[in-house]
Amino acid sequence: MRWNDPLELVDVGIGIVGFFAFAFLIVTIVSELTGADALGWALTLLALVLVLVLLWQARRHIVASRRPVEEPDEHLTHLPTQSS
């Protein structure tokens, strides 16, 4: 693994945060079903989901910035338009 690659760091972060978000989801569901206090678990789950969404957005931004700029195709710009 290349630790100097931001995309890989974000991918590792998504994996770790996703794992704990899933674990806290299970704990929150069990707490709700057993009648135990679940507010702390639910708030922690909310925070983890927000961090997960931010990591997904960061990943999309990194991937989009690495994508080469597409040039318009020459053969498509000279197509005749259909008029009514």
PDB file of N, CA, C and O in Angstrom, chain B, residues numbered from 101:
ATOM      1  N   MET B 101       0.833  -1.170   0.000  1.00  0.00           N
ATOM      2  CA  MET B 101       0.000   0.000   0.000  1.00  0.00           C
ATOM      3  C   MET B 101       0.884   1.243   0.000  1.00  0.00           C
ATOM      4  O   MET B 101       1.884   1.320   0.714  1.00  0.00           O
ATOM      5  N   ARG B 102       0.488   2.210  -0.819  1.00  0.00           N
ATOM      6  CA  ARG B 102       1.223   3.464  -0.900  1.00  0.00           C
ATOM      7  C   ARG B 102       0.552   4.486   0.013  1.00  0.00           C
ATOM      8  O   ARG B 102      -0.555   4.944  -0.269  1.00  0.00           O
ATOM      9  N   TRP B 103       1.211   4.837   1.089  1.00  0.00           N
ATOM     10  CA  TRP B 103       0.632   5.763   2.055  1.00  0.00           C
ATOM     11  C   TRP B 103       0.666   7.199   1.568  1.00  0.00           C
ATOM     12  O   TRP B 103       0.038   8.066   2.175  1.00  0.00           O
ATOM     13  N   ASN B 104       1.388   7.475   0.480  1.00  0.00           N
ATOM     14  CA  ASN B 104       1.414   8.836  -0.041  1.00  0.00           C
ATOM     15  C   ASN B 104       0.314   9.073  -1.072  1.00  0.00           C
ATOM     16  O   ASN B 104       0.210  10.176  -1.608  1.00  0.00           O
ATOM     17  N   ASP B 105      -0.498   8.077  -1.361  1.00  0.00           N
ATOM     18  CA  ASP B 105      -1.603   8.209  -2.302  1.00  0.00           C
ATOM     19  C   ASP B 105      -2.875   8.558  -1.531  1.00  0.00           C
ATOM     20  O   ASP B 105      -3.351   7.738  -0.746  1.00  0.00           O
ATOM     21  N   PRO B 106      -3.434   9.741  -1.730  1.00  0.00           N
ATOM     22  CA  PRO B 106      -4.622  10.141  -0.967  1.00  0.00           C
ATOM     23  C   PRO B 106      -5.833   9.242  -1.214  1.00  0.00           C
ATOM     24  O   PRO B 106      -6.650   9.046  -0.314  1.00  0.00           O
ATOM     25  N   LEU B 107      -5.955   8.694  -2.421  1.00  0.00           N
ATOM     26  CA  LEU B 107      -7.098   7.836  -2.714  1.00  0.00           C
ATOM     27  C   LEU B 107      -7.065   6.569  -1.870  1.00  0.00           C
ATOM     28  O   LEU B 107      -8.101   6.113  -1.387  1.00  0.00           O
ATOM     29  N   GLU B 108      -5.893   6.011  -1.694  1.00  0.00           N
ATOM     30  CA  GLU B 108      -5.792   4.804  -0.874  1.00  0.00           C
ATOM     31  C   GLU B 108      -6.055   5.105   0.592  1.00  0.00           C
ATOM     32  O   GLU B 108      -6.664   4.295   1.290  1.00  0.00           O
ATOM     33  N   LEU B 109      -5.604   6.253   1.061  1.00  0.00           N
ATOM     34  CA  LEU B 109      -5.900   6.639   2.447  1.00  0.00           C
ATOM     35  C   LEU B 109      -7.398   6.804   2.670  1.00  0.00           C
ATOM     36  O   LEU B 109      -7.929   6.391   3.701  1.00  0.00           O
ATOM     37  N   VAL B 110      -8.073   7.409   1.701  1.00  0.00           N
ATOM     38  CA  VAL B 110      -9.524   7.585   1.817  1.00  0.00           C
ATOM     39  C   VAL B 110     -10.219   6.231   1.758  1.00  0.00           C
ATOM     40  O   VAL B 110     -11.188   6.003   2.482  1.00  0.00           O
ATOM     41  N   ASP B 111      -9.738   5.329   0.904  1.00  0.00           N
ATOM     42  CA  ASP B 111     -10.327   3.987   0.826  1.00  0.00           C
ATOM     43  C   ASP B 111     -10.174   3.230   2.143  1.00  0.00           C
ATOM     44  O   ASP B 111     -11.104   2.558   2.589  1.00  0.00           O
ATOM     45  N   VAL B 112      -9.004   3.341   2.761  1.00  0.00           N
ATOM     46  CA  VAL B 112      -8.800   2.689   4.054  1.00  0.00           C
ATOM     47  C   VAL B 112      -9.716   3.315   5.100  1.00  0.00           C
ATOM     48  O   VAL B 112     -10.295   2.610   5.927  1.00  0.00           O
ATOM     49  N   GLY B 113      -9.845   4.636   5.062  1.00  0.00           N
ATOM     50  CA  GLY B 113     -10.749   5.324   5.986  1.00  0.00           C
ATOM     51  C   GLY B 113     -12.185   4.890   5.800  1.00  0.00           C
ATOM     52  O   GLY B 113     -12.907   4.706   6.780  1.00  0.00           O
ATOM     53  N   ILE B 114     -12.614   4.723   4.557  1.00  0.00           N
ATOM     54  CA  ILE B 114     -13.983   4.264   4.284  1.00  0.00           C
ATOM     55  C   ILE B 114     -14.185   2.866   4.859  1.00  0.00           C
ATOM     56  O   ILE B 114     -15.233   2.574   5.436  1.00  0.00           O
ATOM     57  N   GLY B 115     -13.194   2.011   4.702  1.00  0.00           N
ATOM     58  CA  GLY B 115     -13.314   0.655   5.233  1.00  0.00           C
ATOM     59  C   GLY B 115     -13.409   0.630   6.750  1.00  0.00           C
ATOM     60  O   GLY B 115     -14.243  -0.080   7.312  1.00  0.00           O
ATOM     61  N   ILE B 116     -12.556   1.402   7.412  1.00  0.00           N
ATOM     62  CA  ILE B 116     -12.554   1.410   8.874  1.00  0.00           C
ATOM     63  C   ILE B 116     -13.835   2.036   9.417  1.00  0.00           C
ATOM     64  O   ILE B 116     -14.488   1.468  10.292  1.00  0.00           O
ATOM     65  N   VAL B 117     -14.189   3.207   8.893  1.00  0.00           N
ATOM     66  CA  VAL B 117     -15.392   3.883   9.373  1.00  0.00           C
ATOM     67  C   VAL B 117     -16.632   3.070   9.019  1.00  0.00           C
ATOM     68  O   VAL B 117     -17.571   3.006   9.812  1.00  0.00           O
ATOM     69  N   GLY B 118     -16.648   2.453   7.852  1.00  0.00           N
ATOM     70  CA  GLY B 118     -17.790   1.616   7.471  1.00  0.00           C
ATOM     71  C   GLY B 118     -17.952   0.419   8.386  1.00  0.00           C
ATOM     72  O   GLY B 118     -19.074   0.053   8.735  1.00  0.00           O
ATOM     73  N   PHE B 119     -16.852  -0.192   8.776  1.00  0.00           N
ATOM     74  CA  PHE B 119     -16.911  -1.321   9.701  1.00  0.00           C
ATOM     75  C   PHE B 119     -17.509  -0.895  11.036  1.00  0.00           C
ATOM     76  O   PHE B 119     -18.410  -1.552  11.558  1.00  0.00           O
ATOM     77  N   PHE B 120     -17.006   0.202  11.583  1.00  0.00           N
ATOM     78  CA  PHE B 120     -17.517   0.647  12.880  1.00  0.00           C
ATOM     79  C   PHE B 120     -18.944   1.167  12.792  1.00  0.00           C
ATOM     80  O   PHE B 120     -19.710   1.026  13.744  1.00  0.00           O
ATOM     81  N   ALA B 121     -19.314   1.767  11.660  1.00  0.00           N
ATOM     82  CA  ALA B 121     -20.698   2.201  11.480  1.00  0.00           C
ATOM     83  C   ALA B 121     -21.628   0.992  11.484  1.00  0.00           C
ATOM     84  O   ALA B 121     -22.696   1.033  12.094  1.00  0.00           O
ATOM     85  N   PHE B 122     -21.232  -0.071  10.813  1.00  0.00           N
ATOM     86  CA  PHE B 122     -22.045  -1.288  10.811  1.00  0.00           C
ATOM     87  C   PHE B 122     -22.137  -1.881  12.217  1.00  0.00           C
ATOM     88  O   PHE B 122     -23.207  -2.315  12.644  1.00  0.00           O
ATOM     89  N   ALA B 123     -21.009  -1.898  12.938  1.00  0.00           N
ATOM     90  CA  ALA B 123     -21.009  -2.432  14.302  1.00  0.00           C
ATOM     91  C   ALA B 123     -21.915  -1.600  15.205  1.00  0.00           C
ATOM     92  O   ALA B 123     -22.678  -2.156  15.994  1.00  0.00           O
ATOM     93  N   PHE B 124     -21.839  -0.276  15.097  1.00  0.00           N
ATOM     94  CA  PHE B 124     -22.691   0.573  15.927  1.00  0.00           C
ATOM     95  C   PHE B 124     -24.154   0.472  15.509  1.00  0.00           C
ATOM     96  O   PHE B 124     -25.039   0.657  16.344  1.00  0.00           O
ATOM     97  N   LEU B 125     -24.429   0.185  14.248  1.00  0.00           N
ATOM     98  CA  LEU B 125     -25.807  -0.054  13.821  1.00  0.00           C
ATOM     99  C   LEU B 125     -26.369  -1.284  14.523  1.00  0.00           C
ATOM    100  O   LEU B 125     -27.495  -1.261  15.021  1.00  0.00           O
ATOM    101  N   ILE B 126     -25.588  -2.351  14.561  1.00  0.00           N
ATOM    102  CA  ILE B 126     -26.034  -3.576  15.237  1.00  0.00           C
ATOM    103  C   ILE B 126     -26.239  -3.316  16.725  1.00  0.00           C
ATOM    104  O   ILE B 126     -27.239  -3.747  17.299  1.00  0.00           O
ATOM    105  N   VAL B 127     -25.297  -2.613  17.354  1.00  0.00           N
ATOM    106  CA  VAL B 127     -25.413  -2.317  18.789  1.00  0.00           C
ATOM    107  C   VAL B 127     -26.637  -1.445  19.057  1.00  0.00           C
ATOM    108  O   VAL B 127     -27.347  -1.665  20.039  1.00  0.00           O
ATOM    109  N   THR B 128     -26.889  -0.470  18.206  1.00  0.00           N
ATOM    110  CA  THR B 128     -28.055   0.400  18.380  1.00  0.00           C
ATOM    111  C   THR B 128     -29.352  -0.381  18.238  1.00  0.00           C
ATOM    112  O   THR B 128     -30.285  -0.182  19.016  1.00  0.00           O
ATOM    113  N   ILE B 129     -29.418  -1.264  17.254  1.00  0.00           N
ATOM    114  CA  ILE B 129     -30.636  -2.078  17.069  1.00  0.00           C
ATOM    115  C   ILE B 129     -30.858  -2.983  18.267  1.00  0.00           C
ATOM    116  O   ILE B 129     -31.981  -3.090  18.761  1.00  0.00           O
ATOM    117  N   VAL B 130     -29.808  -3.633  18.739  1.00  0.00           N
ATOM    118  CA  VAL B 130     -29.943  -4.522  19.902  1.00  0.00           C
ATOM    119  C   VAL B 130     -30.351  -3.726  21.136  1.00  0.00           C
ATOM    120  O   VAL B 130     -31.181  -4.186  21.921  1.00  0.00           O
ATOM    121  N   SER B 131     -29.776  -2.535  21.316  1.00  0.00           N
ATOM    122  CA  SER B 131     -30.136  -1.704  22.459  1.00  0.00           C
ATOM    123  C   SER B 131     -31.598  -1.279  22.397  1.00  0.00           C
ATOM    124  O   SER B 131     -32.285  -1.269  23.418  1.00  0.00           O
ATOM    125  N   GLU B 132     -32.069  -0.935  21.228  1.00  0.00           N
ATOM    126  CA  GLU B 132     -33.474  -0.543  21.068  1.00  0.00           C
ATOM    127  C   GLU B 132     -34.407  -1.725  21.340  1.00  0.00           C
ATOM    128  O   GLU B 132     -35.447  -1.564  21.978  1.00  0.00           O
ATOM    129  N   LEU B 133     -34.037  -2.891  20.865  1.00  0.00           N
ATOM    130  CA  LEU B 133     -34.909  -4.060  21.043  1.00  0.00           C
ATOM    131  C   LEU B 133     -34.933  -4.557  22.484  1.00  0.00           C
ATOM    132  O   LEU B 133     -35.942  -5.101  22.933  1.00  0.00           O
ATOM    133  N   THR B 134     -33.840  -4.376  23.209  1.00  0.00           N
ATOM    134  CA  THR B 134     -33.785  -4.844  24.593  1.00  0.00           C
ATOM    135  C   THR B 134     -34.252  -3.784  25.580  1.00  0.00           C
ATOM    136  O   THR B 134     -34.386  -4.070  26.769  1.00  0.00           O
ATOM    137  N   GLY B 135     -34.501  -2.578  25.116  1.00  0.00           N
ATOM    138  CA  GLY B 135     -34.978  -1.522  25.994  1.00  0.00           C
ATOM    139  C   GLY B 135     -33.875  -0.786  26.725  1.00  0.00           C
ATOM    140  O   GLY B 135     -34.160  -0.003  27.632  1.00  0.00           O
ATOM    141  N   ALA B 136     -32.644  -1.010  26.366  1.00  0.00           N
ATOM    142  CA  ALA B 136     -31.526  -0.305  26.998  1.00  0.00           C
ATOM    143  C   ALA B 136     -31.419   1.109  26.415  1.00  0.00           C
ATOM    144  O   ALA B 136     -32.021   1.417  25.387  1.00  0.00           O
ATOM    145  N   ASP B 137     -30.649   1.950  27.084  1.00  0.00           N
ATOM    146  CA  ASP B 137     -30.448   3.316  26.604  1.00  0.00           C
ATOM    147  C   ASP B 137     -29.646   3.272  25.303  1.00  0.00           C
ATOM    148  O   ASP B 137     -28.517   2.781  25.284  1.00  0.00           O
ATOM    149  N   ALA B 138     -30.229   3.787  24.213  1.00  0.00           N
ATOM    150  CA  ALA B 138     -29.591   3.687  22.903  1.00  0.00           C
ATOM    151  C   ALA B 138     -29.233   5.047  22.319  1.00  0.00           C
ATOM    152  O   ALA B 138     -28.748   5.123  21.190  1.00  0.00           O
ATOM    153  N   LEU B 139     -29.466   6.119  23.069  1.00  0.00           N
ATOM    154  CA  LEU B 139     -29.219   7.450  22.518  1.00  0.00           C
ATOM    155  C   LEU B 139     -27.740   7.661  22.198  1.00  0.00           C
ATOM    156  O   LEU B 139     -27.416   8.171  21.126  1.00  0.00           O
ATOM    157  N   GLY B 140     -26.865   7.293  23.075  1.00  0.00           N
ATOM    158  CA  GLY B 140     -25.429   7.449  22.836  1.00  0.00           C
ATOM    159  C   GLY B 140     -24.956   6.641  21.650  1.00  0.00           C
ATOM    160  O   GLY B 140     -24.165   7.115  20.834  1.00  0.00           O
ATOM    161  N   TRP B 141     -25.448   5.406  21.560  1.00  0.00           N
ATOM    162  CA  TRP B 141     -25.081   4.559  20.417  1.00  0.00           C
ATOM    163  C   TRP B 141     -25.588   5.165  19.113  1.00  0.00           C
ATOM    164  O   TRP B 141     -24.879   5.169  18.107  1.00  0.00           O
ATOM    165  N   ALA B 142     -26.821   5.680  19.135  1.00  0.00           N
ATOM    166  CA  ALA B 142     -27.410   6.247  17.925  1.00  0.00           C
ATOM    167  C   ALA B 142     -26.684   7.522  17.501  1.00  0.00           C
ATOM    168  O   ALA B 142     -26.476   7.749  16.309  1.00  0.00           O
ATOM    169  N   LEU B 143     -26.300   8.346  18.462  1.00  0.00           N
ATOM    170  CA  LEU B 143     -25.576   9.570  18.115  1.00  0.00           C
ATOM    171  C   LEU B 143     -24.182   9.253  17.563  1.00  0.00           C
ATOM    172  O   LEU B 143     -23.700   9.919  16.646  1.00  0.00           O
ATOM    173  N   THR B 144     -23.550   8.239  18.129  1.00  0.00           N
ATOM    174  CA  THR B 144     -22.252   7.811  17.603  1.00  0.00           C
ATOM    175  C   THR B 144     -22.410   7.267  16.181  1.00  0.00           C
ATOM    176  O   THR B 144     -21.590   7.546  15.305  1.00  0.00           O
ATOM    177  N   LEU B 145     -23.463   6.495  15.964  1.00  0.00           N
ATOM    178  CA  LEU B 145     -23.746   5.986  14.620  1.00  0.00           C
ATOM    179  C   LEU B 145     -23.976   7.135  13.649  1.00  0.00           C
ATOM    180  O   LEU B 145     -23.485   7.098  12.520  1.00  0.00           O
ATOM    181  N   LEU B 146     -24.710   8.149  14.070  1.00  0.00           N
ATOM    182  CA  LEU B 146     -24.948   9.313  13.214  1.00  0.00           C
ATOM    183  C   LEU B 146     -23.632   9.994  12.840  1.00  0.00           C
ATOM    184  O   LEU B 146     -23.420  10.348  11.680  1.00  0.00           O
ATOM    185  N   ALA B 147     -22.766  10.174  13.810  1.00  0.00           N
ATOM    186  CA  ALA B 147     -21.466  10.796  13.541  1.00  0.00           C
ATOM    187  C   ALA B 147     -20.649   9.958  12.558  1.00  0.00           C
ATOM    188  O   ALA B 147     -20.021  10.501  11.649  1.00  0.00           O
ATOM    189  N   LEU B 148     -20.658   8.631  12.739  1.00  0.00           N
ATOM    190  CA  LEU B 148     -19.911   7.760  11.836  1.00  0.00           C
ATOM    191  C   LEU B 148     -20.476   7.798  10.418  1.00  0.00           C
ATOM    192  O   LEU B 148     -19.720   7.779   9.447  1.00  0.00           O
ATOM    193  N   VAL B 149     -21.784   7.852  10.297  1.00  0.00           N
ATOM    194  CA  VAL B 149     -22.397   7.923   8.966  1.00  0.00           C
ATOM    195  C   VAL B 149     -22.044   9.247   8.297  1.00  0.00           C
ATOM    196  O   VAL B 149     -21.794   9.281   7.092  1.00  0.00           O
ATOM    197  N   LEU B 150     -22.021  10.334   9.058  1.00  0.00           N
ATOM    198  CA  LEU B 150     -21.637  11.624   8.479  1.00  0.00           C
ATOM    199  C   LEU B 150     -20.182  11.613   8.011  1.00  0.00           C
ATOM    200  O   LEU B 150     -19.867  12.141   6.944  1.00  0.00           O
ATOM    201  N   VAL B 151     -19.307  11.019   8.800  1.00  0.00           N
ATOM    202  CA  VAL B 151     -17.899  10.905   8.397  1.00  0.00           C
ATOM    203  C   VAL B 151     -17.781  10.026   7.148  1.00  0.00           C
ATOM    204  O   VAL B 151     -16.981  10.313   6.258  1.00  0.00           O
ATOM    205  N   LEU B 152     -18.576   8.961   7.086  1.00  0.00           N
ATOM    206  CA  LEU B 152     -18.559   8.070   5.927  1.00  0.00           C
ATOM    207  C   LEU B 152     -19.008   8.808   4.668  1.00  0.00           C
ATOM    208  O   LEU B 152     -18.411   8.632   3.606  1.00  0.00           O
ATOM    209  N   VAL B 153     -20.035   9.621   4.772  1.00  0.00           N
ATOM    210  CA  VAL B 153     -20.496  10.403   3.620  1.00  0.00           C
ATOM    211  C   VAL B 153     -19.429  11.391   3.183  1.00  0.00           C
ATOM    212  O   VAL B 153     -19.205  11.567   1.986  1.00  0.00           O
ATOM    213  N   LEU B 154     -18.763  12.041   4.138  1.00  0.00           N
ATOM    214  CA  LEU B 154     -17.687  12.966   3.789  1.00  0.00           C
ATOM    215  C   LEU B 154     -16.525  12.247   3.104  1.00  0.00           C
ATOM    216  O   LEU B 154     -15.928  12.783   2.170  1.00  0.00           O
ATOM    217  N   LEU B 155     -16.206  11.047   3.561  1.00  0.00           N
ATOM    218  CA  LEU B 155     -15.139  10.278   2.924  1.00  0.00           C
ATOM    219  C   LEU B 155     -15.520   9.865   1.506  1.00  0.00           C
ATOM    220  O   LEU B 155     -14.676   9.880   0.610  1.00  0.00           O
ATOM    221  N   TRP B 156     -16.788   9.494   1.297  1.00  0.00           N
ATOM    222  CA  TRP B 156     -17.241   9.148  -0.055  1.00  0.00           C
ATOM    223  C   TRP B 156     -17.144  10.361  -0.979  1.00  0.00           C
ATOM    224  O   TRP B 156     -16.727  10.241  -2.131  1.00  0.00           O
ATOM    225  N   GLN B 157     -17.533  11.529  -0.465  1.00  0.00           N
ATOM    226  CA  GLN B 157     -17.429  12.735  -1.280  1.00  0.00           C
ATOM    227  C   GLN B 157     -15.972  13.065  -1.592  1.00  0.00           C
ATOM    228  O   GLN B 157     -15.651  13.478  -2.706  1.00  0.00           O
ATOM    229  N   ALA B 158     -15.099  12.884  -0.616  1.00  0.00           N
ATOM    230  CA  ALA B 158     -13.677  13.127  -0.851  1.00  0.00           C
ATOM    231  C   ALA B 158     -13.141  12.171  -1.900  1.00  0.00           C
ATOM    232  O   ALA B 158     -12.338  12.564  -2.746  1.00  0.00           O
ATOM    233  N   ARG B 159     -13.577  10.918  -1.856  1.00  0.00           N
ATOM    234  CA  ARG B 159     -13.128   9.931  -2.845  1.00  0.00           C
ATOM    235  C   ARG B 159     -13.599  10.308  -4.243  1.00  0.00           C
ATOM    236  O   ARG B 159     -12.841  10.216  -5.208  1.00  0.00           O
ATOM    237  N   ARG B 160     -14.866  10.737  -4.346  1.00  0.00           N
ATOM    238  CA  ARG B 160     -15.386  11.154  -5.652  1.00  0.00           C
ATOM    239  C   ARG B 160     -14.612  12.352  -6.184  1.00  0.00           C
ATOM    240  O   ARG B 160     -14.338  12.436  -7.381  1.00  0.00           O
ATOM    241  N   HIS B 161     -14.256  13.285  -5.291  1.00  0.00           N
ATOM    242  CA  HIS B 161     -13.498  14.457  -5.699  1.00  0.00           C
ATOM    243  C   HIS B 161     -12.095  14.077  -6.184  1.00  0.00           C
ATOM    244  O   HIS B 161     -11.613  14.616  -7.180  1.00  0.00           O
ATOM    245  N   ILE B 162     -11.453  13.161  -5.486  1.00  0.00           N
ATOM    246  CA  ILE B 162     -10.112  12.726  -5.878  1.00  0.00           C
ATOM    247  C   ILE B 162     -10.148  12.015  -7.225  1.00  0.00           C
ATOM    248  O   ILE B 162      -9.309  12.268  -8.088  1.00  0.00           O
ATOM    249  N   VAL B 163     -11.122  11.125  -7.402  1.00  0.00           N
ATOM    250  CA  VAL B 163     -11.236  10.392  -8.669  1.00  0.00           C
ATOM    251  C   VAL B 163     -11.542  11.353  -9.816  1.00  0.00           C
ATOM    252  O   VAL B 163     -10.990  11.213 -10.907  1.00  0.00           O
ATOM    253  N   ALA B 164     -12.420  12.330  -9.572  1.00  0.00           N
ATOM    254  CA  ALA B 164     -12.765  13.291 -10.623  1.00  0.00           C
ATOM    255  C   ALA B 164     -11.571  14.171 -10.979  1.00  0.00           C
ATOM    256  O   ALA B 164     -11.407  14.547 -12.140  1.00  0.00           O
ATOM    257  N   SER B 165     -10.746  14.500 -10.009  1.00  0.00           N
ATOM    258  CA  SER B 165      -9.591  15.346 -10.307  1.00  0.00           C
ATOM    259  C   SER B 165      -8.516  14.587 -11.076  1.00  0.00           C
ATOM    260  O   SER B 165      -7.698  15.203 -11.758  1.00  0.00           O
ATOM    261  N   ARG B 166      -8.504  13.286 -10.979  1.00  0.00           N
ATOM    262  CA  ARG B 166      -7.515  12.479 -11.709  1.00  0.00           C
ATOM    263  C   ARG B 166      -7.978  12.128 -13.115  1.00  0.00           C
ATOM    264  O   ARG B 166      -7.165  11.725 -13.946  1.00  0.00           O
ATOM    265  N   ARG B 167      -9.257  12.274 -13.392  1.00  0.00           N
ATOM    266  CA  ARG B 167      -9.797  11.932 -14.699  1.00  0.00           C
ATOM    267  C   ARG B 167      -9.331  12.962 -15.723  1.00  0.00           C
ATOM    268  O   ARG B 167      -9.423  14.164 -15.474  1.00  0.00           O
ATOM    269  N   PRO B 168      -8.832  12.509 -16.867  1.00  0.00           N
ATOM    270  CA  PRO B 168      -8.372  13.477 -17.875  1.00  0.00           C
ATOM    271  C   PRO B 168      -9.554  14.236 -18.467  1.00  0.00           C
ATOM    272  O   PRO B 168     -10.672  13.725 -18.543  1.00  0.00           O
ATOM    273  N   VAL B 169      -9.279  15.457 -18.880  1.00  0.00           N
ATOM    274  CA  VAL B 169     -10.319  16.280 -19.493  1.00  0.00           C
ATOM    275  C   VAL B 169     -10.585  15.736 -20.891  1.00  0.00           C
ATOM    276  O   VAL B 169      -9.670  15.569 -21.697  1.00  0.00           O
ATOM    277  N   GLU B 170     -11.855  15.465 -21.158  1.00  0.00           N
ATOM    278  CA  GLU B 170     -12.207  14.908 -22.465  1.00  0.00           C
ATOM    279  C   GLU B 170     -12.394  16.045 -23.458  1.00  0.00           C
ATOM    280  O   GLU B 170     -13.053  17.045 -23.171  1.00  0.00           O
ATOM    281  N   GLU B 171     -11.802  15.870 -24.627  1.00  0.00           N
ATOM    282  CA  GLU B 171     -11.961  16.842 -25.689  1.00  0.00           C
ATOM    283  C   GLU B 171     -13.151  16.428 -26.543  1.00  0.00           C
ATOM    284  O   GLU B 171     -13.408  15.236 -26.712  1.00  0.00           O
ATOM    285  N   PRO B 172     -13.873  17.396 -27.078  1.00  0.00           N
ATOM    286  CA  PRO B 172     -15.012  17.034 -27.929  1.00  0.00           C
ATOM    287  C   PRO B 172     -14.542  16.328 -29.189  1.00  0.00           C
ATOM    288  O   PRO B 172     -13.508  16.676 -29.760  1.00  0.00           O
ATOM    289  N   ASP B 173     -15.305  15.341 -29.612  1.00  0.00           N
ATOM    290  CA  ASP B 173     -14.956  14.603 -30.822  1.00  0.00           C
ATOM    291  C   ASP B 173     -15.231  15.475 -32.050  1.00  0.00           C
ATOM    292  O   ASP B 173     -16.294  16.082 -32.174  1.00  0.00           O
ATOM    293  N   GLU B 174     -14.261  15.520 -32.939  1.00  0.00           N
ATOM    294  CA  GLU B 174     -14.392  16.338 -34.143  1.00  0.00           C
ATOM    295  C   GLU B 174     -15.525  15.847 -35.043  1.00  0.00           C
ATOM    296  O   GLU B 174     -16.240  16.650 -35.642  1.00  0.00           O
ATOM    297  N   HIS B 175     -15.686  14.528 -35.135  1.00  0.00           N
ATOM    298  CA  HIS B 175     -16.695  14.003 -36.045  1.00  0.00           C
ATOM    299  C   HIS B 175     -18.109  14.221 -35.505  1.00  0.00           C
ATOM    300  O   HIS B 175     -19.069  14.136 -36.272  1.00  0.00           O
ATOM    301  N   LEU B 176     -18.264  14.498 -34.219  1.00  0.00           N
ATOM    302  CA  LEU B 176     -19.594  14.744 -33.669  1.00  0.00           C
ATOM    303  C   LEU B 176     -19.997  16.213 -33.755  1.00  0.00           C
ATOM    304  O   LEU B 176     -21.187  16.524 -33.707  1.00  0.00           O
ATOM    305  N   THR B 177     -19.048  17.105 -33.880  1.00  0.00           N
ATOM    306  CA  THR B 177     -19.386  18.525 -33.918  1.00  0.00           C
ATOM    307  C   THR B 177     -19.906  18.956 -35.281  1.00  0.00           C
ATOM    308  O   THR B 177     -20.531  20.011 -35.386  1.00  0.00           O
ATOM    309  N   HIS B 178     -19.671  18.178 -36.320  1.00  0.00           N
ATOM    310  CA  HIS B 178     -20.093  18.557 -37.663  1.00  0.00           C
ATOM    311  C   HIS B 178     -21.313  17.765 -38.132  1.00  0.00           C
ATOM    312  O   HIS B 178     -21.596  17.721 -39.330  1.00  0.00           O
ATOM    313  N   LEU B 179     -22.034  17.142 -37.209  1.00  0.00           N
ATOM    314  CA  LEU B 179     -23.222  16.415 -37.610  1.00  0.00           C
ATOM    315  C   LEU B 179     -24.339  17.390 -37.943  1.00  0.00           C
ATOM    316  O   LEU B 179     -24.498  18.409 -37.271  1.00  0.00           O
ATOM    317  N   PRO B 180     -25.113  17.084 -38.976  1.00  0.00           N
ATOM    318  CA  PRO B 180     -26.219  17.976 -39.316  1.00  0.00           C
ATOM    319  C   PRO B 180     -27.317  17.866 -38.248  1.00  0.00           C
ATOM    320  O   PRO B 180     -27.576  16.786 -37.719  1.00  0.00           O
ATOM    321  N   THR B 181     -27.941  18.979 -37.950  1.00  0.00           N
ATOM    322  CA  THR B 181     -29.023  18.975 -36.985  1.00  0.00           C
ATOM    323  C   THR B 181     -30.335  18.747 -37.691  1.00  0.00           C
ATOM    324  O   THR B 181     -30.503  19.113 -38.855  1.00  0.00           O
ATOM    325  N   GLN B 182     -31.257  18.147 -36.987  1.00  0.00           N
ATOM    326  CA  GLN B 182     -32.544  17.825 -37.565  1.00  0.00           C
ATOM    327  C   GLN B 182     -33.506  18.962 -37.235  1.00  0.00           C
ATOM    328  O   GLN B 182     -33.731  19.251 -36.060  1.00  0.00           O
ATOM    329  N   SER B 183     -34.079  19.610 -38.246  1.00  0.00           N
ATOM    330  CA  SER B 183     -35.010  20.714 -38.002  1.00  0.00           C
ATOM    331  C   SER B 183     -36.398  20.291 -38.413  1.00  0.00           C
ATOM    332  O   SER B 183     -36.574  19.467 -39.310  1.00  0.00           O
ATOM    333  N   SER B 184     -37.404  20.875 -37.732  1.00  0.00           N
ATOM    334  CA  SER B 184     -38.811  20.511 -37.990  1.00  0.00           C
ATOM    335  C   SER B 184     -39.404  21.348 -39.085  1.00  0.00           C
ATOM    336  O   SER B 184     -40.574  21.176 -39.429  1.00  0.00           O
TER     337      SER B 184
END
